[in-house]
Amino acid sequence: MSPTALLRRLVPSGLRPLLRRAADALSGALARLGARGRLAATVHYALFGRSFDREHLAVLRGREAYTAQQTQLRESAAALRRNTHRLEKGLIMQPRRPVFGEGFIEETVRLYGKALALPGFSVEELAWAGAVLTEYFAVVGAAPAVDRARAAFRVLPAPPEAADPHRSGPFAPRPQGAGPGTEVSFHALSQLFVQRRSVRWYLDRPVPRALVTQALEAAVLAPSACNRQPFRFVMALNREDASRIAQCAGGTAGFAEQLPGVLVAIGDLSAYPYERDRHLIYIDTALAAMQFMLAAETLGLATCAINWPDIEAAERRLGALVPLAPYERVIMLLAVGYADPEGGVPFSQKKPTRLLLSEYERS
């Protein structure tokens, strides 16, 4: 039994609000002391709170896993994706430098060669990296590191042929004007934004796996820092499993039991070699999650983003249901299903733009 559950059993219900207020007052006083500076904050969390322990450990395990990827590649490699995207940005630079990428081109070619020799490595990733490296060596000037990498690249086998499931055309960079146009008007897009609501009441109707996959195909087109896409989604599309997962989160009491489907959005800290990038899993996963919800709406599915606060007990409960690597962090849950037309949705008035946008003032 957890300490919280034990206290609830031992303390009379009438005293609980008083004790909660006293605990909040003490916590607030300690927080004010800890807010005096960085050293005070470090001491505060070392003595009075272990809230960030799991994140600290996950970040370090992520760095460890990132280093291991250099020799133990799997289906995808964060370092290869990052470096390939860095080369792309160099190729499109205006004006483009005669020589660029010297600091990481040898590592990129080495990883690319290892990936080519690895059965099961993503053929799309290899086709993309191969196309970018081919264009890079066609235009880059001479430099010792570049020349060594060029010689190593020339003896490698050709990249596999692959078709990108999302877009047509070559994998290498292209002019913006060469891309497909759009017929989506601002009015149509804004209507989609208005139509999408956080739905908590659903019909007892199975959610087609094919539609969820289709929405995810659109979701993964979301922007991602250095195109590393540090996330994955686990979907549970039956009511029993969805309910068990949703009940691990706070704020789902009363409606978790009737959710027909749930996705767990998981961030991957093994995509980064430095602590400074630890927040990118939250940014990139949230961008993909929002595109999933909008795409699902166009397919007739309703969604609800379920908050996932950093609570140790909840992390443990969900970890027992959805296995996580030590460098992975749950970002949020997403309910999905067919909306009950009789179910209510909150109005949720949004802040007016004037409260959210201001002009930059030069100091």
HUWOGI-V661498 format. One record per residue. N is the residue number from 0. PSI is psi as a letter, one per 40 degrees, with the letter a starting at -180 (* if undefined). D_CENTER is the distance of its C-alpha to the mean C-alpha in whole Angstrom. Layout:
n: [N | N]
psi: [PSI | PSI]
d_center: [D_CENTER | D_CENTER]
This chain:
n: [0 | 1 | 2 | 3 | 4 | 5 | 6 | 7 | 8 | 9 | 10 | 11 | 12 | 13 | 14 | 15 | 16 | 17 | 18 | 19 | 20 | 21 | 22 | 23 | 24 | 25 | 26 | 27 | 28 | 29 | 30 | 31 | 32 | 33 | 34 | 35 | 36 | 37 | 38 | 39 | 40 | 41 | 42 | 43 | 44 | 45 | 46 | 47 | 48 | 49 | 50 | 51 | 52 | 53 | 54 | 55 | 56 | 57 | 58 | 59 | 60 | 61 | 62 | 63 | 64 | 65 | 66 | 67 | 68 | 69 | 70 | 71 | 72 | 73 | 74 | 75 | 76 | 77 | 78 | 79 | 80 | 81 | 82 | 83 | 84 | 85 | 86 | 87 | 88 | 89 | 90 | 91 | 92 | 93 | 94 | 95 | 96 | 97 | 98 | 99 | 100 | 101 | 102 | 103 | 104 | 105 | 106 | 107 | 108 | 109 | 110 | 111 | 112 | 113 | 114 | 115 | 116 | 117 | 118 | 119 | 120 | 121 | 122 | 123 | 124 | 125 | 126 | 127 | 128 | 129 | 130 | 131 | 132 | 133 | 134 | 135 | 136 | 137 | 138 | 139 | 140 | 141 | 142 | 143 | 144 | 145 | 146 | 147 | 148 | 149 | 150 | 151 | 152 | 153 | 154 | 155 | 156 | 157 | 158 | 159 | 160 | 161 | 162 | 163 | 164 | 165 | 166 | 167 | 168 | 169 | 170 | 171 | 172 | 173 | 174 | 175 | 176 | 177 | 178 | 179 | 180 | 181 | 182 | 183 | 184 | 185 | 186 | 187 | 188 | 189 | 190 | 191 | 192 | 193 | 194 | 195 | 196 | 197 | 198 | 199 | 200 | 201 | 202 | 203 | 204 | 205 | 206 | 207 | 208 | 209 | 210 | 211 | 212 | 213 | 214 | 215 | 216 | 217 | 218 | 219 | 220 | 221 | 222 | 223 | 224 | 225 | 226 | 227 | 228 | 229 | 230 | 231 | 232 | 233 | 234 | 235 | 236 | 237 | 238 | 239 | 240 | 241 | 242 | 243 | 244 | 245 | 246 | 247 | 248 | 249 | 250 | 251 | 252 | 253 | 254 | 255 | 256 | 257 | 258 | 259 | 260 | 261 | 262 | 263 | 264 | 265 | 266 | 267 | 268 | 269 | 270 | 271 | 272 | 273 | 274 | 275 | 276 | 277 | 278 | 279 | 280 | 281 | 282 | 283 | 284 | 285 | 286 | 287 | 288 | 289 | 290 | 291 | 292 | 293 | 294 | 295 | 296 | 297 | 298 | 299 | 300 | 301 | 302 | 303 | 304 | 305 | 306 | 307 | 308 | 309 | 310 | 311 | 312 | 313 | 314 | 315 | 316 | 317 | 318 | 319 | 320 | 321 | 322 | 323 | 324 | 325 | 326 | 327 | 328 | 329 | 330 | 331 | 332 | 333 | 334 | 335 | 336 | 337 | 338 | 339 | 340 | 341 | 342 | 343 | 344 | 345 | 346 | 347 | 348 | 349 | 350 | 351 | 352 | 353 | 354 | 355 | 356 | 357 | 358 | 359 | 360 | 361 | 362]
psi: [h | i | d | d | d | d | d | d | d | d | h | i | d | d | e | d | d | d | d | d | d | d | d | d | d | d | d | d | d | d | d | d | d | d | e | d | i | d | d | d | d | d | d | d | d | d | d | e | h | f | d | e | d | d | d | d | d | d | d | d | d | d | d | d | d | d | d | d | d | d | e | g | i | b | d | i | h | d | d | d | d | d | d | d | d | d | d | d | d | d | d | e | i | h | i | h | i | d | h | i | e | d | e | e | d | d | d | d | d | d | d | d | d | d | d | d | e | h | h | e | i | h | d | d | d | d | d | d | d | d | d | d | d | d | d | d | e | d | d | i | a | i | i | d | d | d | d | d | d | d | d | d | d | d | e | i | i | i | i | i | h | i | h | h | e | d | i | i | i | i | e | i | i | i | i | d | e | e | i | i | i | i | e | h | i | d | d | d | d | d | d | d | d | d | d | h | i | h | h | e | h | i | i | g | h | i | h | h | d | d | d | d | d | d | d | d | d | d | d | e | e | i | i | h | h | f | f | d | g | f | i | i | h | h | h | h | f | i | d | d | d | d | d | d | d | d | e | d | i | i | e | e | h | d | e | d | d | e | h | d | i | i | h | h | h | h | i | h | e | e | e | h | e | i | d | d | e | d | e | d | d | d | d | d | d | d | d | d | d | d | d | d | d | d | d | d | d | e | e | e | i | i | i | h | h | h | i | g | i | g | h | d | d | d | d | d | d | d | d | d | d | h | h | i | i | e | e | i | h | h | d | i | i | h | i | i | a | h | h | h | d | e | i | i | i | i | d | g | h | i | h | i | d | d | e | e | h | i | i | h | h | h | *]
d_center: [33 | 31 | 33 | 32 | 33 | 36 | 37 | 36 | 39 | 41 | 41 | 43 | 41 | 43 | 42 | 38 | 38 | 40 | 38 | 35 | 36 | 38 | 35 | 33 | 35 | 35 | 32 | 32 | 35 | 33 | 30 | 33 | 34 | 31 | 30 | 33 | 31 | 29 | 31 | 32 | 28 | 28 | 31 | 30 | 27 | 29 | 31 | 30 | 27 | 24 | 21 | 19 | 21 | 18 | 15 | 18 | 18 | 15 | 15 | 18 | 17 | 14 | 17 | 19 | 17 | 16 | 20 | 21 | 19 | 22 | 24 | 23 | 21 | 19 | 18 | 16 | 16 | 13 | 17 | 18 | 15 | 15 | 19 | 20 | 18 | 20 | 23 | 22 | 22 | 25 | 27 | 26 | 27 | 30 | 33 | 31 | 32 | 35 | 33 | 29 | 27 | 30 | 27 | 25 | 27 | 28 | 25 | 24 | 27 | 27 | 24 | 24 | 28 | 26 | 24 | 27 | 29 | 26 | 27 | 24 | 21 | 19 | 22 | 20 | 19 | 22 | 24 | 21 | 22 | 26 | 26 | 25 | 27 | 30 | 30 | 29 | 32 | 34 | 34 | 33 | 36 | 38 | 37 | 37 | 34 | 33 | 36 | 36 | 32 | 34 | 37 | 34 | 32 | 35 | 36 | 33 | 33 | 32 | 28 | 28 | 28 | 25 | 24 | 21 | 20 | 19 | 21 | 25 | 27 | 26 | 23 | 24 | 24 | 26 | 28 | 26 | 29 | 29 | 26 | 26 | 27 | 26 | 29 | 26 | 28 | 27 | 29 | 27 | 23 | 24 | 26 | 23 | 21 | 24 | 24 | 21 | 21 | 20 | 22 | 23 | 26 | 26 | 29 | 30 | 28 | 26 | 23 | 23 | 21 | 22 | 20 | 17 | 17 | 18 | 16 | 13 | 14 | 14 | 11 | 10 | 12 | 10 | 10 | 8 | 10 | 13 | 11 | 10 | 7 | 5 | 4 | 7 | 9 | 12 | 15 | 18 | 21 | 24 | 25 | 26 | 22 | 20 | 23 | 23 | 19 | 19 | 22 | 20 | 18 | 20 | 22 | 22 | 26 | 28 | 26 | 23 | 26 | 26 | 23 | 23 | 20 | 16 | 13 | 11 | 7 | 6 | 5 | 7 | 10 | 12 | 11 | 13 | 17 | 17 | 16 | 16 | 12 | 11 | 10 | 7 | 5 | 5 | 6 | 4 | 2 | 6 | 7 | 7 | 8 | 11 | 12 | 12 | 14 | 16 | 17 | 18 | 20 | 22 | 22 | 24 | 21 | 21 | 18 | 17 | 14 | 15 | 14 | 13 | 15 | 16 | 19 | 20 | 22 | 19 | 17 | 20 | 21 | 18 | 18 | 21 | 20 | 17 | 17 | 14 | 15 | 16 | 13 | 10 | 9 | 9 | 7 | 9 | 12 | 13 | 17 | 18 | 22 | 25 | 26 | 29 | 31 | 33 | 30 | 30 | 27 | 27 | 28 | 25 | 27 | 25 | 26 | 28 | 27 | 30 | 28 | 25 | 26 | 28 | 30 | 30 | 33 | 34 | 35]
